[in-house]
Amino acid sequence: MIPVRLEVKNFLAYRSPDPIYFEGIHLACLIGENGAGKSSLLDAITWALWGRARAKRDDDLVHLGQSEMFVQLDFE
């Protein structure tokens, strides 16, 4: 299985960003300032695959002030 697209809404640092398309990416490096959301992307992937992330409860994954979240990871 090859990941093709990641979509998140109200997940940790992200409210409603554009989906991430993995097509054509063979090696990636996540860089950015502290708190920019690098780990949140990895948490979204692990939560979509295994239903677990670094937070103790799923409620802790919901963006502050929101009541629900959404993560979709599409594969080819």
Protein Blocks (a to p, Z undefined) as FASTA:
>chain_A
ZZfbdcdehiajbfbdcdddfehiabdcdeddehilmmmmmmmmmmmmnopafbfbfklm
pcghiabdcdddddZZ
